[in-house]
């Protein structure tokens, strides 16, 4: 049993040495496991598997969805731009129609104004012609009356002058010849 105890102690001594060596080795490799050359092949394998998995996930699921969304957006933008162009064309047509209607309305208004002016001018011309005719008739009547008054005034002046001359001569104490006085007054009135 002494041997067994000695063997056990020796075994334990060797086991302790191995444990100490393993602990030292573990302490040495306790740095970054990614940089341990003994695990590079395993790391590269899992890196390739992860990249292939990510590639298939992206190419089969994520990228088709993203491209679908982008295609929908592009379609929406294109349809919106087409609608905007159509509305712009309609607005240009509406503006053109408005300008034409405005020009037609102005032309119609100018025509109506010209017709109204022509009617007013015609009425004014008629009224002016009527007034001119009335004025001419009244002027002719007035001229006739003035001539009558002048003629009567001339006769009256001649009579008054004859009578005055006869009376003046009578005041001086002489007898005036009425025919001589009438001839003298007429000669004086004529010029």
C-alpha positions in Angstrom: 0.0 0.0 0.0 2.9 2.2 0.5 3.6 1.8 -3.2 0.1 2.6 -4.1 0.2 5.7 -2.0 3.5 6.6 -3.5 2.1 6.0 -7.0 -0.9 8.0 -6.2 1.2 10.8 -5.0 3.4 10.6 -8.1 0.4 10.5 -10.3 -1.0 13.4 -8.5 2.3 15.3 -8.9 2.3 14.6 -12.6 -1.4 15.5 -12.8 -0.6 18.7 -11.0 2.2 19.4 -13.5 -0.1 18.8 -16.4 -2.8 20.9 -14.8 -0.2 23.7 -14.2 0.9 23.4 -17.8 -2.7 23.5 -19.1 -3.4 26.5 -16.9 -0.3 28.2 -18.2 -1.2 27.3 -21.8 -4.8 28.6 -21.1 -3.4 31.7 -19.6 -1.2 32.3 -22.7 -4.1 31.7 -25.1 -6.6 33.7 -23.0 -6.1 36.7 -25.3 -8.2 37.0 -28.4 -9.5 33.6 -29.6 -10.1 35.0 -33.1 -6.3 35.4 -33.5 -5.6 31.8 -32.5 -4.2 30.1 -35.6 -5.5 26.7 -34.6 -9.2 27.9 -35.0 -8.7 29.9 -38.3 -10.1 27.1 -40.5 -13.2 26.7 -38.3 -13.7 30.6 -38.2 -13.3 30.9 -42.0 -15.9 28.1 -42.6 -18.5 29.7 -40.3 -17.7 33.1 -41.9 -18.4 31.7 -45.4 -21.6 30.0 -44.1 -22.8 33.3 -42.5 -22.1 35.3 -45.6 -23.9 32.8 -47.8 -26.8 32.8 -45.5 -26.9 36.6 -45.4 -26.6 36.7 -49.2 -29.5 34.3 -49.7 -31.7 36.0 -47.1 -31.0 39.4 -48.7 -31.4 38.3 -52.3 -34.5 36.2 -51.7 -36.4 38.2 -49.1 -35.1 41.7 -48.4 -34.0 42.9 -51.8 -37.2 41.8 -53.7 -39.2 43.7 -51.1 -37.0 46.8 -51.4 -37.0 46.7 -55.2 -40.8 46.2 -55.1 -41.2 49.3 -52.9 -38.8 51.3 -55.1 -40.7 50.2 -58.2 -44.0 51.2 -56.6 -42.6 54.6 -55.6 -41.2 55.1 -59.2 -44.6 54.2 -60.6 -46.3 56.6 -58.2 -43.8 59.3 -59.1 -44.3 58.7 -62.8 -48.1 58.7 -62.5 -48.0 61.8 -60.4 -45.7 63.6 -62.9 -48.0 62.5 -65.8 -51.1 63.7 -63.9 -49.2 67.0 -63.2 -48.4 67.4 -66.8 -52.0 66.7 -67.8 -53.3 69.2 -65.2 -50.7 71.7 -66.5 -51.9 71.2 -70.1 -55.5 71.6 -68.9 -54.6 74.8 -67.0 -52.9 76.2 -70.2 -56.0 75.3 -72.2 -58.3 76.8 -69.6 -56.2 80.0 -69.5 -56.3 80.1 -73.3 -60.1 79.6 -73.3 -60.4 82.3 -70.6 -58.3 84.8 -72.6 -60.3 84.0 -75.8 -63.6 84.5 -73.9 -62.2 87.7 -72.4 -61.2 89.0 -75.8 -64.6 88.0 -77.2 -66.3 89.8 -74.4 -64.2 92.9 -74.9 -64.9 92.8 -78.6 -68.6 92.3 -77.9 -68.6 95.2 -75.4 -66.8 97.4 -77.9 -69.4 96.5 -80.5 -72.2 97.2 -78.2 -70.6 100.6 -77.2 -70.1 101.5 -80.8 -73.7 100.6 -81.6 -74.9 102.6 -78.6 -72.8 105.5 -79.7 -74.1 105.3 -83.2 -77.7 105.2 -82.0 -77.0 108.1 -79.6 -75.3 110.0 -82.4 -78.2 109.3 -84.8 -80.7 110.5 -82.2 -78.5 113.5 -81.5 -78.2 114.3 -85.2 -82.0 114.0 -85.5 -82.5 116.2 -82.5 -79.9 118.7 -83.8 -81.5 118.7 -87.3 -84.9 119.3 -85.7 -83.6 122.0 -83.4 -81.7 123.6 -86.3 -84.9 123.5 -88.4 -86.9 125.0 -85.5 -84.2 127.6 -85.0 -84.0 128.4 -88.7 -87.8 128.7 -88.8 -87.8 131.0 -85.7 -84.9 132.9 -87.1 -86.7 133.4 -90.4 -89.8 134.4 -88.6 -87.8 136.8 -86.4 -86.0 138.2 -89.4 -89.4 138.7 -91.1 -90.6 140.5 -88.0 -87.5 142.5 -87.7 -87.9 143.5 -91.4 -91.5 144.4 -90.7 -90.5 146.4 -87.6 -87.7 148.1 -89.6 -90.1 148.9 -92.4 -92.6 150.2 -89.9 -89.8 152.0 -88.0 -88.6 153.7 -91.2 -92.2 154.7 -92.0 -92.7 155.9 -88.5 -89.3 157.7 -88.4 -90.2 159.4 -91.8 -93.6 160.4 -90.4 -92.1 161.6 -87.1 -89.4 163.5 -89.0 -92.0 165.1 -91.3 -94.2 166.1 -88.4 -91.2 167.3 -86.4 -89.9 169.4 -89.4 -93.4 170.8 -90.0 -93.7 171.8 -86.3 -90.1 173.2 -86.2 -90.8 175.4 -89.2 -94.2 176.3 -87.6 -92.3 177.4 -84.5 -90.3 179.7 -86.4 -93.5 181.2 -87.6 -93.5 180.0 -91.2 -95.8 177.8 -93.1 -94.1 174.6 -94.3 -94.8 172.9 -97.6 -95.6 169.3 -96.7 -94.4 167.9 -100.0 -91.1 169.7 -99.8 -90.6 168.5 -96.2 -91.5 164.9 -97.2 -89.0 165.1 -100.1 -86.3 166.5 -97.9 -86.9 163.8 -95.2 -86.8 161.0 -97.7 -83.6 162.3 -99.3 -82.0 162.5 -95.9 -83.2 159.0 -94.9 -81.8 157.4 -98.1 -78.5 158.7 -97.7 
